[in-house]
Amino acid sequence: LTFPVRKDTQGLTYVVEANDALTVLWTEVWNSGNGVSHAQVVSAVDQTDRTIVTIKDTADIGTQSKRFLRARVVQQ
């Protein structure tokens, strides 16, 4: 999942979550508090006002029939 994380986001946390069947329970894969050196970060491209991050899932593609990822922005 690739998306921009703005640098000036005081009080906001970006969260990537995964789910097998779009049910109520989502599992956290990464959040911006983990930083861009976290194991799930495939790439982090620094730009002037944002960092474009690519996050990989914790589950292998071959072990799941389908898998969904979502990015949420949470205000603290």
Backbone torsions as a table, in degrees:
resi	resn	phi	psi	omega
1	LEU	NA	125.9	-178.6
2	THR	-117.4	131.4	-179.3
3	PHE	-159.5	160.8	179.0
4	PRO	-87.3	139.1	172.7
5	VAL	-113.5	112.0	-179.3
6	ARG	-66.6	143.3	-177.9
7	LYS	-77.0	-31.7	-176.4
8	ASP	-99.8	69.6	-175.5
9	THR	-123.9	55.5	-179.4
10	GLN	-57.8	125.3	178.8
11	GLY	85.2	3.8	179.0
12	LEU	-114.6	144.0	174.4
13	THR	-125.1	131.6	174.9
14	TYR	-91.7	132.9	-177.2
15	VAL	-130.3	130.6	172.5
16	VAL	-107.1	130.1	-177.7
17	GLU	-128.8	156.1	-179.1
18	ALA	-127.0	153.6	-179.6
19	ASN	-155.5	144.0	-179.3
20	ASP	-85.4	-26.6	-170.8
21	ALA	-141.1	21.1	-177.7
22	LEU	54.5	39.5	176.3
23	THR	-89.5	-175.5	-175.5
24	VAL	-67.9	-35.0	-174.5
25	LEU	-89.9	114.6	176.9
26	TRP	-107.9	145.9	-179.5
27	THR	-105.0	130.0	179.3
28	GLU	-71.5	131.4	177.5
29	VAL	-101.1	-40.4	-176.6
30	TRP	-160.9	150.5	167.1
31	ASN	-138.5	158.4	-173.9
32	SER	-61.4	-20.9	175.3
33	GLY	-67.4	-21.7	177.2
34	ASN	-72.6	-21.1	-178.8
35	GLY	81.6	173.6	-175.7
36	VAL	-88.3	-2.0	175.8
37	SER	-94.0	5.2	178.5
38	HIS	-63.9	151.2	-176.5
39	ALA	-60.2	-27.5	-177.3
40	GLN	-84.7	-6.0	179.2
41	VAL	-85.7	114.9	179.5
42	VAL	-80.2	-42.2	177.8
43	SER	-152.9	155.2	176.7
44	ALA	-142.6	108.7	-177.5
45	VAL	-102.2	113.3	-177.0
46	ASP	-77.1	129.5	174.1
47	GLN	-126.2	176.9	-174.5
48	THR	-56.5	-52.1	-174.3
49	ASP	-114.6	3.5	-178.5
50	ARG	-155.1	165.0	171.6
51	THR	-120.7	125.9	177.1
52	ILE	-87.0	112.7	-177.6
53	VAL	-108.4	146.4	171.7
54	THR	-119.7	121.7	-176.6
55	ILE	-111.7	134.1	176.6
56	LYS	-101.7	153.9	179.7
57	ASP	-72.3	158.5	177.1
58	THR	-83.3	-17.2	-179.8
59	ALA	-95.5	141.6	175.1
60	ASP	-70.1	145.4	-179.4
61	ILE	-60.3	-39.7	-176.4
62	GLY	-69.5	-17.4	-176.3
63	THR	-90.1	-8.5	-175.9
64	GLN	-122.9	139.5	175.3
65	SER	-73.5	-33.2	173.6
66	LYS	-157.1	154.3	-177.1
67	ARG	-150.3	140.8	-178.9
68	PHE	-120.2	139.8	174.1
69	LEU	-121.2	146.9	174.3
70	ARG	-140.4	152.6	174.4
71	ALA	-112.6	131.5	176.9
72	ARG	-123.4	150.2	173.1
73	VAL	-113.5	121.6	-175.4
74	VAL	-112.2	128.9	177.5
75	GLN	-90.8	127.6	-179.1
76	GLN	-85.1	NA	NA
